[in-house]
Amino acid sequence: MKLVGVYVSPFVRRVAIALNLYGITYEHVAASVVDSREAVTSFNPLGRMPSLELDDGTVLVDSHQILADLDRQIGPENMMLPAPAAAREYGQMIALTTGALEKFVAMFYETSRRPAEKVWPDWAQLCTRQAFSGVSEAERRAEPNVLEGGFLFGERITHADVAAVLAFEFAQRVGGAGVTAASHPRLSALAGRLSMSPAFLTTRP
């Protein structure tokens, strides 16, 4: 398998982390939409990251769809999904955390990729507020058991845990004092445990 995209993208990272946790070996093609657009579009005509090329040459695009396909490959006993009874809450947690990540990425491009004279500060601030609201709502919805070594949905890691950790880490990087262990203790506890594990460490930008 080949995973296409750079780890600075949280969406590339969430796929890489899932591959690591599933024990699936892959080759990392560190192509960026900024510096290696032709390489990215050779896998995905949309020119977006990530893409995952399977061993038979099939190329999957979009992190949500890639993870859904990996779940099917790994089977119901091992897939990183909660019990069916938690499906609605799980889906909402995924929506909040990946939505926050999308807004963080939009803010990053607005402030770091546009020429300075074309940056729209109000838009960047709005994206940042939306992202922080998503992270804070994820904190509010997180079960207290994460403070005691559990996960967002029981005693088993899911894709929601991965996305929540990535959103929390991104918020800390861009928000300074806005997101801390004191203000977001549950996400902080989760990130403290997971971010230092090999599956996460090997994907750091």
Salt bridges, closest charged atoms under 4 A:
ASP69 OD2 - ARG72 NH2 3.29
ASP71 OD1 - HIS159 NE2 2.93
GLU110 OE1 - ARG114 NE 2.75
GLU137 OE2 - ARG140 NH2 2.62
GLU137 OE2 - ARG141 NE 2.84
GLU169 OE1 - ARG13 NH1 3.27
GLU169 OE2 - ARG204 NH2 3.49
